[in-house]
Amino acid sequence: MRANRDEHGGAEWRPPTGRWQAEDGRAMLAALAASGQTPSAFARTKGFGPYRVNYWRARLAERGGAPARSEEGGFVAVAVRDEDPPRTGPVDRRVEVTLTNGRVVTFAGTWDPTAIAPWLQALDGAP
């Protein structure tokens, strides 16, 4: 880990100048967690690509050495169930159709679109 003293006397993490080692990845993830920044913003301010954050998270997780992520926020997997079963067949709705001959036809209530098509063709004068 490369450390440098900041104006408050604390250690400020800086990315290595050469090839990154596991220690550098751990130190970077710890500095990211302490910064409160998003991975992209942190990487940008430190001068490296955000892909490196994901790379080290994955690599250290494989080895069991990834630091714990903050519990303050993030994404949580959830299962969403639709309480209402999907509707099939006719549905209660209102539709207004303007035919090419200028007539306006309004359908309201429960109806099946396939049953209305012949009526629309007849009202429009289509063969």
N, C-alpha and C positions, 0 to 999 in steps of 0.2 A: 504494500500500500504506500502510495506517495502522499505525504502529508505536508501541509504548509500552514503556517500560523496566520489567522485572519486578524482583523483589527480588534476583535473581542478576546483574543488570546486562545481561542479554540482551534481545533485542527480542521482544516478544510480539505476535503478529498479532491484530488486531481487525477485524471485518467493517466495511465502509464504511457510512456512515450514509445515503448516497443510492443512486443507480443504480450497479450493479456494472459495472466495465469488465473487459476481458480481463486486465489487470494484477492486478486484485483476485482474479479467479478463479485465476490462476497462484499468487499468494501464498497463497490459501486452501488450495489443493491441496498446496503445499509445507509449510505449517504442519500440515496433516492428517498428511502422511507423517512429519514430525518428531515429532508428538505420540504416535504409537503407538496412538491410539484408533481405534475403529471410526468410520466416517463418521457414523453416527447419534449416537453419544456425543459426537463432536467438535462436530457441528452444535448439539446440545442445549446443550453448555457454552458455546458462542459465541453462542447466541441466534438461530439461523436454522434453517430447515427442511432436513432431510437431502436433499430433492429437489435442492437447489442444488448439492450435491456432484456428483451424477450429471449435472446440466445442464452444469456447467463442465468435467467430464471429457469429455463428448461434444463440447461446443462447441470446446474447445481441441484435441481429437484431430482434428476436421475441418480445423482450421487447421494441424495439425502442431505445435502448441505445447504439448501436454500433457506435464507432467513424467512421467518414468518411474515406474511403480509399484514398490513395494518387492518385492524378490525373495524375501523371507522366507516368504511364504505366499500363499494365495489358491486360486482354482479353476483347474484345468487340464482342458482337454477331453481325454477319453479315448474310445477305441472299445472296447466290450465285445463279445466274441464268445462265443457259447454253444458249447462244445466238443461237447456232446451234441445231436444233432438232436432236434427236438420229437417226442414220441411220439404215435403215432396208433394207434387200435385198443385192444385189451385191455391192461390194466396190472395188475401184481402188487400187490394190496392186500388189506386186511381191513376189512370193514364189518359192523356189527351193526345190524339193523333190528328195531324193536319195532312189530308190527302193531297195528291198532286193536282186534283181538280178544284182545290180550295175548300172543300168541305172539312169541317172539324168534327171529329167523333170522340166522345168521352166514354171511357169504360171505368166503372167503379164497382167495388164489391169483390166478390170471389169469382175469378174466371181463369180459364186455361188459355194461354196464348195460342196454342195450336187450334183451338176451337174458334178463335176470333179471326184468324188469318183469312178464311174464305169470305167472311162478311166484309172485311176491309177491301178485299179485291173486288167484290161485287159493288160496293159503294163508290169505289174509285173508278169503276168502269173498265177495269183491266180484264182481259180475256181469261 
